[in-house]
Amino acid sequence: MPKARAQELLERSIGPDAEFRSQQWEAIDRLVNDNDRLLLVQRTGWGKSTVYFTATKLRREQGAGPTLIVSPLLSLMHNQVQDAENQLGLSAWTINSNNTDDWDEAKTAVVEGECDVLLISPERLANSQFQQEILLEMDEEFGLLVVDEAHCISDWGHDFRPDYRRIRRILNELPAHIPVAATTATANDRVVDDITTQVPDLDAIRGELVRDSLRIQTIEMDSKAERLAWLAENLGSFDGSGIIYCLTTDEVELVAEWLQQFGHDVEPYYGRLDGDRRRELESQLMANDVDALVATNALGMGFNKPDLGWVIHFQRPPNLIRYYQEIGRAGRALDEAEAIMLSGESDDEVAEYFIEQAFPEPEAFQALLKTIETSDTQLHKYELLKHVNVGWGAVDTCLNILRVENAIFKGENGYERTAKDWSYDHERIESVTQHRWDELDRIQRFATTDTCLTRFIDDELDGSLEEDCGHCANCVGEFVPSAVEKRELIDVAVDHYKGTSTNEISSRYYLPKQDGGRSVIDDDRNMEDGRVLATLDDPGWGARVSEQRDTGQYSAELVSAAVELFDEWGPSPAPAWVTSIPLWDETGQVTALAEQIAATLELPYIEALEQTDAVQPREELANSYQKRWNVEDTMTATDGVRAGPVLIVNDLVDSRWAFTEAAFVLRDAGSGPVYPFALAEA
């Protein structure tokens, strides 16, 4: 296939003056004319999708089968389907968890040869129905296999995913005549070597990874309230629209609400939003109908807005590779774009949590394997959680790894053990975990260095920059203020944290049973919805609770805030008396708190509950089922229980089971409605 035809397609998709970027035609030529297998390591915005969509069009014109693209994010799939259809007229389909209504039509298109491009997630490869109905149908008919974000194959990649190992098997089993394009913007030498070792015959094509258009600045600012104030002061100075990245969904909501109060047209974006809402928000940002999206990294890989003017990180990412990937959203078709990172020691807690949780302990794997192995029937995830003290996320990780390594099989009714021996790979996991700690150390040093920031990132990527960039803040001086000018804004931000951290304590609907099954909780035994003043990690009331938990007494300031929240809440019928949860209250600190709240409300405090059995510390229990079993039948009512509505107080709430169990006891003893209240959500 001559280059002239590829040039026609490029002009059709991009414009009449379009020219191939360095190494784009080389990649297309080798995929189409030589059936090569390539690892494309190119910067964000280089045009990796241009390569594989153009190659798809050319191979379809040669009579080859459809292209299968394995892509990790739903937002990436949506954008790629649009690009394939709009730019080159390709018939593109996706099969994912958000479009089940389209699955049958997509399958028909594949089977009847009407599909040019099929996009799936790596997790879809584990689905037996997909394997039988789609993958086997395509096996000998692939025109091209594309693995997007191929760094996920490598243990050393910043976003390693166990399901990508399935891709490795498929790659190694593909007929030799089927070309492969594995693409990434975030692979250093170690990751490239690991990928090409695991998948032989991949030939790497590497380009320059850092774009000249990005002006990078880092700002040390430990207080989150101070960061909110900085955003309020400076957001209006940035040109065009942008993205503000946060590490958690809670921070996304809080930052978005704060900026909206100052007249900024921003919207929150995260993975838990439904697919239609995410696509709506992406479209608004693409059209510059919003100033910014405040987002988690769910808005990341593959999102392509060439005129995005800036990226701000409200918190420091856990590693430089992820930071580079996220700032790569900005400035793709602009001469200049800003990338600002706010950071401080408080960001370490989140980063350290994710490192420590990445690989569950060996005991978690063994407990799950033993439970599955000794069961006479297949077990669903929720049944496993009843029997093992392992968290939801850790169970997901364990099951995923065990499935990928063929130690377990997922059938129609749950998981069962296979005959394959399995052992915990201590050496590999310890090595990868240490690598994550090293990555954290490097981004910590990046945040405080006085050397060229662009070159620092390029070195992390094993790039080829030999001189300082001459356009980052460390080279030319800061281009946005590094401190808050109006210090009173910080106090306003602290109040914002206090005002937005209040949450509802919702009553539970189902009661699990240790011998299996569950029952609906009777309304006349259940607690009412309640309130919690703060989350434990927020810099407002949460910080006060954290500071005072070990002092033996909560302050009058917290009592006053609790009473103020109670007055705003106004439960009806109003509580006539107050009691407290006796569990974990060895020092009497919770009792004293409840007594002070009762006195301020001018209500009697009554010790209506007493502990009858030992309980484990809350932090030792990893999932909701274990927390339920921990408090079951551990309290009894005293003679002091009154008939009227009651406010029941605890300092912390996490699973709500202690409140639920207390409500059972109080309602059975003749109390009125039970309203739970806690200072902080753990």
NORSULSUL-V828919 format. One record per pair of residues at least 12 apart in sequence whose C-alpha atoms are under 7 Angstrom apart, sorted by the first residue. I is the first residue (numbers start at 1). GAP is how many residues later the second one is. If there is no record, write none. Layout:
i-><I	I>
gap-><GAP	GAP>
//
This chain:
i-><1	6	9	12	13	13	24	27	28	28	31	31	32	32	32	35	35	35	36	36	37	37	37	37	37	37	38	38	38	38	38	38	38	39	39	39	39	39	39	39	40	40	40	40	40	40	40	41	41	41	41	41	41	41	41	42	42	42	42	42	42	43	43	43	43	44	44	45	48	53	56	59	64	65	65	65	66	66	66	66	66	66	67	67	67	67	67	67	67	68	68	68	68	68	68	68	69	69	69	69	69	69	70	70	70	70	70	70	70	71	71	71	71	71	71	72	72	76	76	76	77	79	81	90	91	91	91	92	92	92	92	93	93	93	93	93	94	94	94	95	95	96	96	98	107	111	122	122	123	125	142	143	144	144	144	145	145	145	146	146	146	147	147	147	148	148	148	149	149	150	150	150	151	151	151	151	152	153	153	154	154	154	155	156	156	157	157	158	158	162	162	162	163	165	166	168	171	172	186	186	187	188	188	189	208	209	210	213	213	213	213	213	214	214	214	214	214	215	215	215	215	215	215	216	216	216	216	216	216	217	217	217	217	217	217	218	218	218	218	219	219	219	219	220	220	220	221	221	221	222	222	222	222	225	225	225	226	228	229	229	229	229	230	232	232	239	240	240	241	241	241	241	241	241	241	242	242	242	242	242	242	242	243	243	243	243	243	243	243	244	244	244	244	244	244	244	244	245	245	245	245	245	245	245	246	246	246	246	246	247	247	248	249	249	252	252	252	252	253	256	256	264	265	265	265	266	266	266	266	266	267	267	267	268	268	268	269	269	269	269	270	270	270	271	286	300	304	306	306	306	307	307	307	307	308	308	308	309	309	309	309	310	310	310	310	311	311	311	311	311	312	312	312	313	313	313	314	314	315	315	315	316	316	316	316	318	318	319	319	319	320	320	327	343	355	355	360	360	362	364	365	367	368	368	372	372	372	373	373	378	378	378	378	379	379	379	379	380	380	380	385	386	386	389	389	389	389	390	390	391	391	392	406	407	407	407	450	451	452	452	452	452	452	453	453	454	454	455	455	494	494	495	497	497	497	498	498	501	501	501	502	502	502	503	503	503	504	504	504	504	505	505	505	505	506	506	507	507	507	509	525	525	525	525	526	526	526	527	527	527	527	527	528	528	528	529	530	530	530	531	531	531	532	532	532	532	532	533	533	533	533	534	534	534	535	535	535	536	536	536	542	552	552	553	554	559	559	563	573	574	575	575	575	575	576	576	576	576	577	577	577	577	577	577	578	578	578	578	578	578	578	578	578	579	579	579	579	579	579	579	579	580	580	580	580	581	581	581	582	582	582	583	590	590	594	606	607	608	608	608	608	609	609	609	609	610	610	610	610	611	611	611	612	612	612	613	615	615	616	624	627	627	628	631	631	632	636	637	637	637	641	641	642	643	643	643	644	644	645	645	645	645	646	646	646	646	647	647	647	648	648	648	648	649	649	649	650	650	651	651	651	652	652	652	652	652	653	653	653	653	654	654	659>
gap-><32	48	45	75	74	75	27	24	23	27	24	148	23	26	27	142	143	144	143	144	142	143	144	164	165	166	142	143	144	164	165	166	167	142	143	144	163	164	165	166	141	142	143	144	164	165	166	142	143	144	146	163	164	165	166	142	143	164	165	166	167	142	165	166	167	141	284	287	135	31	88	84	79	76	77	78	49	50	51	76	77	78	49	50	51	75	76	77	78	49	50	51	74	76	77	78	49	50	51	76	77	78	49	50	51	52	76	77	78	48	49	50	51	76	77	49	50	225	226	227	42	224	12	26	24	25	26	23	24	25	26	13	22	24	25	26	24	25	26	24	25	24	25	177	27	26	41	42	40	41	36	35	34	35	36	34	35	36	34	35	36	34	35	36	34	35	36	34	35	32	33	34	33	35	36	40	12	12	42	37	40	41	277	35	276	30	34	163	164	238	239	242	241	239	238	31	28	27	135	139	274	273	274	273	255	254	248	118	121	122	123	124	117	122	123	124	125	121	122	123	124	256	257	122	123	124	237	256	257	122	123	124	255	256	261	122	123	124	229	122	123	124	263	122	123	124	121	122	123	121	122	123	124	265	268	269	264	265	255	260	261	264	254	27	30	70	68	69	47	49	50	51	67	68	69	49	50	51	66	67	68	69	49	50	51	52	67	68	69	48	49	50	51	67	68	69	70	49	50	51	52	67	68	69	49	50	67	68	69	49	68	48	21	47	16	42	43	44	15	12	38	27	25	26	27	24	25	26	27	28	25	26	27	25	26	27	24	25	26	27	25	26	28	27	19	26	25	25	26	27	24	25	26	27	21	22	23	21	22	28	29	20	27	28	29	16	19	27	28	29	27	28	29	27	28	29	27	28	27	28	32	25	26	27	31	33	122	120	121	124	123	137	12	104	78	81	34	38	62	26	33	21	16	20	43	44	45	43	44	35	36	37	38	34	35	36	37	33	34	35	240	239	240	232	233	234	237	232	233	231	232	231	14	13	14	15	24	23	16	17	20	22	23	19	21	15	18	13	14	45	46	45	41	42	43	42	43	32	33	34	30	31	32	28	29	30	25	26	27	28	24	25	26	27	23	24	20	21	22	12	138	139	142	143	134	137	138	133	136	146	147	148	145	146	147	146	145	146	147	145	146	147	145	146	147	148	149	29	145	146	147	145	146	147	145	146	147	144	145	146	138	35	37	36	39	37	38	34	72	71	69	70	71	72	27	68	69	70	26	27	28	68	69	70	16	20	25	26	27	28	68	69	70	15	26	27	28	29	68	69	70	14	68	69	70	67	68	69	27	28	29	28	60	61	55	34	33	29	30	32	33	26	27	28	29	25	26	27	28	23	24	25	22	23	24	21	15	16	14	31	28	30	29	27	30	29	29	28	29	32	28	30	29	27	28	29	27	28	26	27	28	29	26	27	28	29	27	28	29	26	27	28	29	27	28	29	27	28	27	28	29	26	27	28	29	30	25	27	28	29	27	28	17>
//
